[in-house]
Amino acid sequence: QLQLQESGPGLVKPSETLSLNCVVLGGSISSAHPYWGWIRQPPGKGLEWIATISYRGNTYYNPSLKSRVTISQDTSKSQFSLRLNSVTVADTAVYYCANLGVIGRDFQEWGQGTLVTVSS
Amino acid sequence: QSALTQPASVSGSPGQSITISCTGSSSDVGGYDYVSWNQQHPGKAPKLIIYDVYKRPSGVSDRFSGSKSGNTASLTISGLQTEDEADYYCSSFTSSVTLVFGGGTKLTVL
């Protein structure tokens, strides 16, 4: 059973860069589990897909965030990361990492989420 | 990309059946059989309950079923139970090789 664990600062200042890491336990970033992604949920609001990465390194981004987002991976450490530049208060949210399975079309396993607050 | 359209709320009594709709376009819901549904209880991470329109992951109750007609997908929950009270989100693959969620539906079991 795959487990995912997000980590990163809980507080980021406006205009700075949000950086989060997701460690994969019980599996690895490989052809067996090729697609991984990030999703966020502002307080009291709905889910928003941010980005997906494949084990081959192919990346896919939400057009509304593409100019500010980078998703990357370190297969040797079974972890993947998110960077979001130039954050504002609107980026305050619970950030989830997820496994998107073999074809990357659904969110099969979720991390428990980590709250990131953007505030000075 | 525009979010898929879901009703903000639905309600039902224990034992009843309810259906939640998820409307998109031919570029997402209508164009691919890659619609999924996630259940989220308050303060918890979402959980996948339906994928590829109608398939259930191992361990998910067969009271949950999915379907699609044209640009609208549906989630039906039969034999409502109090533990089904949660938020439900649909998602779909899109022609832009992206993923998009619905706005979410709050299910209240009266």
Interface residues (C-beta under 8 A of the other chain):
Chain A: G37 I39 G46 L47 E48 W49 T52 Y60 Y61 N62 P63 S64 Y96 G101 R105 D106 F107 Q108 E109 W110 G111 Q112 G113
Chain B: Q1 A3 Y32 Y34 S36 N38 A45 P46 K47 L48 Y51 D52 P57 Y89 S91 F93 S96 V97 T98 L99 V100 F101 G102 G103 G104
